[in-house]
Amino acid sequence: MKAITTDVQVRNLKAAAEDYRRTVGGNLYLLIKTNGSKLWRYDYKVGTRKTLAIGAYPEVSLSDAMTARDNAPVSSSAALIRRTIAIRSAASPLLQGPSSSASRVRMSNMNEVHQFRTLVELN
């Protein structure tokens, strides 16, 4: 079965004899119940498998559900890896030691703050 990519595809899904799912991608799917309700769900894993209920269609659109998936606390292992890489790259000047220019600037700013505090304490 193809992934859902448009709002028209979501609108055209009909109830069946049993509940069924249509995937969007990135562990986000639409659960279509036998009574015709369409519910957005997001599966993630933190130790055990968990499901986040995002909301019902049409109150929550396809784009809103995808945004909620992307902003979920633990979005997916790929997103978690991306966040970790971003944090590490932002912190890398701190980890490189005093040889980097960013660290030298930071150290000089810290020295200025220390000198200012010392002057204030003396007066």
N, C-alpha and C positions, 0 to 999 in steps of 0.2 A: 504494500500500500504506500502511495506517495505521501510525503509530508505536506501538511497544511501550509500554504504560503500566502493566501489572500483571505480577506473577510468574506468574499462571495463563497468560497469553499466551506467556510465555517457555517454560513447561513444555510447552505444547501444540505447539510448533514441532517439525516432524519433518524428518529428513534427506531430501534429494532426489538426483536423478541428478548434479547439479552443486552446488558450494558456492554459498550465497547469503547475503545480508545482510538484517537487519531493523533499521531505525533506531530509536533511542530519542529522539534530539534532541541538539542541540549537538555534532554530529560524533561522538557515541557510537553504536555499533551492535553488534549481536550477529552474529557470523559463524557460520553453521551449515554444518558440513563434511559431506561425503558419508558419513563413518563415524558420524555422529550427534553428534559433539562440538559444543558450543556455547561459543564463545570471545568474550569482551568485547574490543572494540577501540575506540580513540579516535584519530581523525585530527586533526592540528594542523599548522600551517605556521609554520616559522621559516626563511625563505629558501626551502627546498624542503619539499614535503609529507612528513610523517613520521607513523608509526603507533605508538601506545603500546599494548602488549599488557597488558591489565588483569588477566585471569585467565579461568578456565573456570567455566561455570555447571555445577552448583549451588554450588561452593565459594565463588564470588563472586556474591552476589545482585544483583538489579536495583538496589536502593537503594545497595548497596556500590559498584557500578560507577558510579552517578551521583555518589556522593561522591568517588570517585577522579577522575572527570572534572572535577569542580568544583575539586579540589585539585591538578590537574595543573600542572606548572611553567608552561606556556603554555596556559591553558585554552581560550581563544578570543579573537578580537580584541575582542569585546564585554566579556569579563571583564577583559582587559588594559586596556581603556579605563576600566572601572569602578575597577580598582586604581589607575590613574594619577590619576583624579579624586580618589579617596580620599586618596592621598598628597599631592596638591597642596592639597586643602582642609585637610589637617592641617598642612601647612607654610605655609599662607597668612598666619598671623599673623607669621611670620618674614619673609615677603616684603613685607608692607605698610609696613614702615618704622617709625620711632619714634613716629608719631602714634597708633598703635593702643594700646589699654589693655593688651593682652597683651604687647606689646613693652615698654611702660613697666614692667610688673611684672617681666618677664625682665631688663631692664636694671638695675632696682633690686636684684634678687637677685644679679646679676653684680657690681654695685658692692659689695654686702655681702660677697660671697665675696672679692673683691679686698682690701677693707679688713681682713677677718679674716686673710688670708694675709700682708698687710703687718705686722699686729700680731704674728703668730707669728714672722715673720722677724726682727723687731726684738728680740724677747725671746729 
